[in-house]
Amino acid sequence: MSFNDLQKVLDARKKQSLYRRREVLQSPQGSSIKIDGKKLLNFSANDYLGLANHPEVVASFKLAADEFGVGGGSSHLVNGHSYHHHQLELEIAEFCGRSRALLFCSGYMANVGVINALVSKGDEVFQDKLNHASLLDGGLLSGATFRRYLHDDAASLEAKLTRSKAAKKLVVSDAVFSMDGNIANLPKLVDVTSRHDAWLMIDDAHGIGCIGDTGGGCSEKYRLNEQQVPVLIGTLGKAFGTSGAFVAGSDALIETLIQFARTYIYTTSMPPAIAAATRTSLSIVKKESWRREHLAQLIAQFTLGCHKLGVVLLPSITPIQPIMIGSAQVAMQASENLKALGVQVKAIRAPTVAVGQARLRVTLSAAHTENDIKKLLSALALVFKEMNIEYTHRTT
């Protein structure tokens, strides 16, 4: 295959309405953003608590940049592990109710690094069919025998575990599924994995900060401790509004990762100022419970509004509220028509989701107001009517 053939592949993707294009953001993240000089209501970010441009978080970043400079300078194991990195790890561990925590530069690096440090050839890794790409890639790269069980189906998982002869078995699942918005039945996963002497790894990227009484995520929602969920992953670029990720668990887990997780060992640490800013956002997450309460109210307002319009959502109580469209072309056009009305809702298409399951992925934030939700609902009603998009059901 020559480089000329690459263009043919790209052209084919365009014809299938699957081509991806970047937009240049001209403003900070927030309830509204600016793209191409136009102000848009922003319903496509993962800034669930509205902290990405919080003045206290920004101030902490600036102060730490003056103190520590910009770059981490080297890996954590050389001399890139700053005071703010260390304190953030201690504070995250306490927040999650775990013995220790370890920082990674991204959720992708955390997931790949952890799975590859824990299992290898001769072991088996079991993953939910709808897991995030980083989890799937981590499993495939590990060399372990790779198994996929039906989405959020404990019986399917148990059947595969029952047939396993591997000495080490790692079960991996998202806590909140990023494209569907539903929460995994973690208690059932805990029950199945414990009965089959398997380890359970949960990626709570979209739950940490906004799920649970104090924002401790889905483990807090289900009251699951370190023994029940021994490997807990969280990201910092969503509800915390900064960047990076962490793994939380036992002392033995963290020391194992420090010794064997290549994506931790062989990369420069995140900028110390990011760690400092995250310490501030973590303190806000803990003390400002009104953000989660307001977000829950907005989710209820949006889901009720969609029900009244006859717009069917996938079942979700999280800030991720997908509207199933089906056709990639129709989803793209609906997204463009919403943008023309001043509302940013991105279309999600294959291969992120299965072919024929394209959707509008609405994400809500505590930074939104009730009036913002009303504008979104009005725009959706207008676009669906103009495009003659059929609803699965209509209310009378």
Wavefront OBJ file of the C-alpha trace (Angstrom):
o trace
v 0.000 0.000 0.000
v 1.439 3.355 -1.031
v 0.862 6.725 0.545
v -1.364 7.560 -2.428
v -3.707 4.815 -1.237
v -4.105 6.603 2.081
v -6.053 9.342 0.333
v -8.462 6.745 -1.056
v -9.153 5.546 2.471
v -9.742 9.120 3.617
v -12.057 9.818 0.671
v -14.056 6.701 1.480
v -14.439 7.803 5.079
v -15.767 11.188 3.913
v -18.393 9.492 1.720
v -19.538 7.454 4.718
v -19.957 10.613 6.863
v -17.292 9.255 9.212
v -14.552 11.823 8.550
v -13.361 13.671 11.652
v -12.456 17.345 11.677
v -11.024 19.513 14.414
v -12.531 22.852 15.378
v -10.349 25.603 16.796
v -11.583 26.750 20.189
v -11.218 30.510 20.686
v -12.284 30.706 24.319
v -11.928 28.883 27.627
v -14.143 25.876 28.283
v -17.443 26.821 29.859
v -21.194 26.702 29.429
v -20.620 28.710 26.273
v -17.616 28.706 23.962
v -16.406 30.537 20.881
v -15.610 28.748 17.603
v -15.051 30.510 14.261
v -15.957 33.758 15.959
v -19.391 32.447 16.947
v -20.652 32.007 20.504
v -22.161 28.569 21.108
v -23.924 26.986 24.051
v -21.549 24.145 24.862
v -23.086 20.702 25.322
v -20.098 18.694 24.125
v -17.496 19.038 26.890
v -16.694 16.733 29.807
v -16.281 19.669 32.203
v -19.077 18.262 34.347
v -18.639 20.521 37.380
v -17.630 23.689 35.531
v -14.106 23.788 36.973
v -11.976 23.987 33.808
v -11.931 27.797 33.980
v -12.700 28.302 37.667
v -10.815 31.390 38.901
v -9.380 29.633 41.983
v -8.114 26.733 39.862
v -6.567 29.140 37.354
v -4.943 31.143 40.163
v -3.407 27.981 41.652
v -1.980 27.066 38.272
v -0.411 30.506 37.839
v 1.050 30.545 41.339
v 2.580 27.085 40.951
v 3.979 27.972 37.513
v 5.773 30.924 39.106
v 7.089 28.610 41.820
v 7.958 25.448 39.852
v 8.093 26.602 36.227
v 6.183 24.929 33.420
v 7.595 21.517 32.538
v 7.917 18.494 34.804
v 11.482 18.197 33.517
v 11.844 14.429 33.798
v 9.998 11.300 34.813
v 8.714 10.817 38.347
v 11.469 8.262 39.016
v 14.294 10.602 38.006
v 13.576 14.031 39.486
v 10.173 15.017 38.093
v 8.116 14.169 41.165
v 7.357 17.565 42.691
v 5.816 18.532 46.003
v 2.470 19.203 44.324
v 2.491 15.795 42.606
v 3.152 14.101 45.917
v 0.531 16.035 47.859
v -2.073 15.470 45.155
v -1.499 11.709 45.323
v -2.005 11.767 49.083
v -5.163 13.870 48.783
v -6.654 11.715 46.009
v -6.042 8.538 48.007
v -7.858 10.008 51.000
v -10.699 11.289 48.797
v -11.202 7.857 47.196
v -10.843 5.932 50.451
v -7.796 4.076 49.168
v -4.380 3.403 50.675
v -2.431 5.179 47.952
v -2.745 6.831 44.556
v -0.422 7.275 41.586
v -0.567 10.012 38.935
v -0.414 9.407 35.190
v -0.292 11.985 32.392
v -3.564 10.802 30.830
v -6.315 8.270 31.313
v -5.140 6.453 28.204
v -1.639 6.052 29.647
v -3.043 4.937 32.990
v -5.254 2.248 31.497
v -2.631 0.867 29.126
v 0.078 1.009 31.787
v -1.916 -0.637 34.557
v -3.235 -3.542 32.496
v 0.196 -4.256 31.026
v 1.792 -4.151 34.485
v -0.717 -6.615 35.942
v -1.188 -9.263 33.217
v 0.824 -10.742 30.361
v 1.070 -13.866 28.219
v -0.579 -16.834 29.944
v -3.027 -14.637 31.878
v -6.551 -13.650 30.833
v -8.215 -10.250 30.714
v -12.019 -9.913 30.520
v -13.566 -6.688 29.242
v -17.056 -5.260 28.747
v -17.855 -4.968 25.036
v -18.502 -1.218 25.388
v -15.323 -0.365 27.293
v -13.352 2.721 26.307
v -10.730 2.289 23.573
v -7.893 2.806 26.053
v -9.059 -0.171 28.115
v -9.437 -2.359 25.055
v -6.024 -1.330 23.741
v -4.469 -2.034 27.127
v -5.875 -5.551 27.072
v -4.815 -6.250 23.499
v -1.283 -4.931 24.062
v -0.747 -6.891 27.262
v -0.272 -10.237 25.543
v -2.854 -11.821 27.857
v -5.680 -13.824 26.313
v -8.346 -11.233 25.561
v -12.012 -11.961 26.295
v -15.028 -9.665 25.842
v -18.294 -10.219 27.688
v -21.724 -8.829 26.807
v -22.323 -5.251 27.898
v -22.953 -4.986 31.645
v -23.897 -8.671 31.706
v -22.597 -10.425 34.818
v -23.893 -13.791 33.603
v -21.884 -13.488 30.379
v -18.788 -12.593 32.387
v -19.326 -15.479 34.802
v -19.626 -17.971 31.961
v -16.261 -16.872 30.594
v -14.588 -16.852 34.010
v -15.917 -20.339 34.716
v -14.130 -21.670 31.628
v -10.876 -19.889 32.440
v -7.840 -21.895 33.504
v -5.556 -18.867 33.867
v -3.733 -18.300 37.136
v -4.272 -14.530 36.861
v -7.626 -13.175 35.722
v -8.267 -9.427 35.369
v -11.805 -8.106 34.849
v -11.971 -4.578 33.431
v -14.973 -2.279 33.096
v -15.868 1.344 32.741
v -17.938 2.600 35.656
v -19.839 5.121 33.528
v -19.831 4.192 29.844
v -18.686 7.234 27.932
v -20.937 6.948 24.873
v -24.067 5.532 26.550
v -23.948 7.273 29.940
v -25.148 4.256 31.924
v -23.489 3.039 35.119
v -22.150 -0.512 35.313
v -23.681 -2.818 37.884
v -20.549 -2.773 40.022
v -21.939 -4.848 42.919
v -22.584 -7.735 40.518
v -19.099 -7.404 39.040
v -17.652 -7.484 42.552
v -19.644 -10.616 43.370
v -18.636 -12.490 40.203
v -14.950 -11.555 40.333
v -14.618 -12.440 44.017
v -16.163 -15.890 43.495
v -13.752 -16.613 40.651
v -10.644 -15.242 42.376
v -10.255 -12.506 39.733
v -9.037 -8.941 40.086
v -11.461 -6.119 39.301
v -10.299 -2.915 37.604
v -12.798 -0.060 37.267
v -12.277 3.067 35.162
v -14.433 5.781 36.747
v -13.347 8.553 34.370
v -16.879 9.939 33.957
v -18.133 9.245 37.481
v -15.407 10.535 39.773
v -16.267 14.023 41.016
v -19.936 14.049 40.040
v -21.318 10.691 41.242
v -21.698 9.818 44.934
v -22.512 11.860 48.010
v -19.121 13.572 48.110
v -18.165 13.065 44.454
v -16.200 9.903 45.205
v -17.603 8.274 42.085
v -19.401 5.027 41.429
v -17.446 3.138 44.094
v -18.816 5.591 46.626
v -22.321 5.277 45.166
v -22.237 1.515 45.748
v -20.129 1.707 48.948
v -17.350 -0.454 47.486
v -13.988 -0.512 49.248
v -10.413 -1.223 48.211
v -10.780 -4.976 48.680
v -13.880 -5.108 46.480
v -12.501 -2.801 43.756
v -8.727 -3.238 44.073
v -7.860 -1.173 40.973
v -9.618 2.193 40.657
v -8.867 4.570 37.774
v -9.966 8.189 37.596
v -9.243 11.046 35.229
v -8.597 14.670 36.103
v -9.613 16.263 32.793
v -13.348 15.840 33.272
v -15.106 16.710 36.548
v -11.856 18.075 38.018
v -11.352 20.363 35.033
v -7.575 19.938 34.690
v -5.558 17.149 33.039
v -4.092 13.728 33.745
v -5.281 10.640 35.582
v -4.691 8.541 38.668
v -4.771 4.958 39.863
v -5.848 4.304 43.451
v -5.481 1.116 45.443
v -3.315 -0.777 47.893
v 0.318 -0.115 48.679
v 1.245 -3.338 46.850
v -0.637 -2.200 43.722
v 0.978 1.231 43.624
v 4.470 -0.124 44.229
v 3.909 -2.687 41.461
v 2.948 0.090 39.055
v 5.946 2.197 40.018
v 8.173 -0.778 39.202
v 6.426 -2.185 36.111
v 4.012 0.308 34.458
v 5.989 1.464 31.435
v 3.668 4.409 30.683
v 4.498 5.715 34.160
v 8.208 4.912 34.243
v 9.172 6.182 30.814
v 7.396 9.519 30.488
v 7.890 13.024 31.807
v 5.637 13.926 34.712
v 2.695 16.258 34.183
v 3.518 19.938 34.798
v 3.618 20.611 38.563
v 1.225 23.504 38.025
v -1.403 21.052 36.730
v -1.040 19.050 39.939
v -1.358 22.229 42.016
v -4.447 23.330 40.083
v -5.975 19.885 40.582
v -5.420 20.106 44.335
v -7.567 23.231 44.285
v -10.242 21.672 42.090
v -10.323 18.643 44.394
v -10.948 20.901 47.375
v -13.807 22.561 45.473
v -15.288 19.180 44.564
v -15.297 18.231 48.242
v -16.696 21.449 49.698
v -19.135 22.634 46.999
v -21.712 19.853 46.918
v -24.156 22.281 45.322
v -22.403 21.655 42.003
v -23.460 17.999 42.008
v -26.926 18.908 43.239
v -27.377 21.533 40.515
v -26.068 19.126 37.887
v -28.574 16.484 39.002
v -31.374 19.041 38.683
v -30.269 19.922 35.147
v -30.130 16.252 34.174
v -33.680 15.786 35.492
v -34.856 18.906 33.644
v -33.304 17.734 30.379
v -34.580 14.146 30.553
v -38.105 15.321 31.431
v -37.989 17.875 28.612
v -36.921 15.229 26.108
v -39.710 12.942 27.288
v -42.270 15.694 26.716
v -40.871 16.282 23.231
v -40.865 12.588 22.441
v -37.073 12.566 22.038
v -35.839 9.203 23.297
v -32.631 9.122 25.310
v -30.562 6.131 26.277
v -31.196 5.337 29.972
v -28.736 7.466 31.935
v -28.716 9.385 35.211
v -25.273 10.827 34.485
v -24.264 14.050 32.668
v -23.889 11.977 29.469
v -27.260 11.998 27.695
v -27.114 10.359 24.248
v -29.859 10.794 21.653
v -29.864 7.832 19.270
v -30.054 8.767 15.593
v -28.759 5.720 13.733
v -27.494 7.183 10.476
v -24.070 8.848 10.637
v -25.086 11.269 7.893
v -28.275 12.310 9.693
v -26.443 12.691 12.992
v -23.824 14.907 11.359
v -26.454 17.067 9.715
v -28.406 17.399 12.951
v -25.232 18.509 14.732
v -24.547 21.126 12.056
v -28.136 22.405 12.203
v -27.922 22.739 15.977
v -24.678 24.658 15.602
v -26.404 27.059 13.207
v -28.854 27.733 16.038
v -26.002 28.474 18.445
v -25.904 25.088 20.186
v -22.869 22.792 20.148
v -23.779 19.072 20.328
v -21.343 16.758 18.577
v -22.326 13.693 16.576
v -20.685 10.417 17.599
v -20.207 7.881 14.798
v -18.379 4.659 14.012
v -15.855 3.444 14.978
v -16.419 5.130 18.357
v -19.842 3.452 18.370
v -21.122 0.568 16.264
v -22.151 1.166 12.654
v -25.794 2.221 12.557
v -25.717 3.539 16.128
v -24.673 7.145 15.499
v -25.942 9.566 18.088
v -25.955 13.100 19.396
v -23.972 12.979 22.642
v -25.309 15.694 24.937
v -23.138 16.401 27.973
v -24.329 18.635 30.787
v -22.331 20.715 33.252
v -22.957 22.406 36.578
v -21.950 25.588 34.740
v -25.191 25.425 32.725
v -28.352 27.174 33.818
v -31.973 26.082 33.586
v -32.370 28.593 30.759
v -29.495 26.946 28.880
v -31.355 23.626 29.053
v -34.540 25.287 27.767
v -32.606 26.675 24.783
v -31.136 23.251 24.080
v -34.550 21.597 24.179
v -36.030 24.255 21.882
v -33.185 23.812 19.404
v -33.552 20.023 19.430
v -37.306 20.281 18.837
v -36.793 22.643 15.891
v -34.031 20.582 14.262
v -35.866 17.278 14.696
v -39.004 18.789 13.155
v -37.163 20.417 10.240
v -35.216 17.250 9.464
v -38.249 15.013 10.000
v -36.262 12.791 12.336
v -38.597 10.074 13.566
v -38.855 9.584 17.305
v -39.155 6.136 18.772
v -42.287 7.302 20.561
v -44.366 10.452 20.759
v -46.210 11.819 23.723
v -49.793 13.023 23.379
l 1 2 3 4 5 6 7 8 9 10 11 12 13 14 15 16 17 18 19 20 21 22 23 24 25 26 27 28 29 30 31 32 33 34 35 36 37 38 39 40 41 42 43 44 45 46 47 48 49 50 51 52 53 54 55 56 57 58 59 60 61 62 63 64 65 66 67 68 69 70 71 72 73 74 75 76 77 78 79 80 81 82 83 84 85 86 87 88 89 90 91 92 93 94 95 96 97 98 99 100 101 102 103 104 105 106 107 108 109 110 111 112 113 114 115 116 117 118 119 120 121 122 123 124 125 126 127 128 129 130 131 132 133 134 135 136 137 138 139 140 141 142 143 144 145 146 147 148 149 150 151 152 153 154 155 156 157 158 159 160 161 162 163 164 165 166 167 168 169 170 171 172 173 174 175 176 177 178 179 180 181 182 183 184 185 186 187 188 189 190 191 192 193 194 195 196 197 198 199 200 201 202 203 204 205 206 207 208 209 210 211 212 213 214 215 216 217 218 219 220 221 222 223 224 225 226 227 228 229 230 231 232 233 234 235 236 237 238 239 240 241 242 243 244 245 246 247 248 249 250 251 252 253 254 255 256 257 258 259 260 261 262 263 264 265 266 267 268 269 270 271 272 273 274 275 276 277 278 279 280 281 282 283 284 285 286 287 288 289 290 291 292 293 294 295 296 297 298 299 300 301 302 303 304 305 306 307 308 309 310 311 312 313 314 315 316 317 318 319 320 321 322 323 324 325 326 327 328 329 330 331 332 333 334 335 336 337 338 339 340 341 342 343 344 345 346 347 348 349 350 351 352 353 354 355 356 357 358 359 360 361 362 363 364 365 366 367 368 369 370 371 372 373 374 375 376 377 378 379 380 381 382 383 384 385 386 387 388 389 390 391 392 393 394 395 396
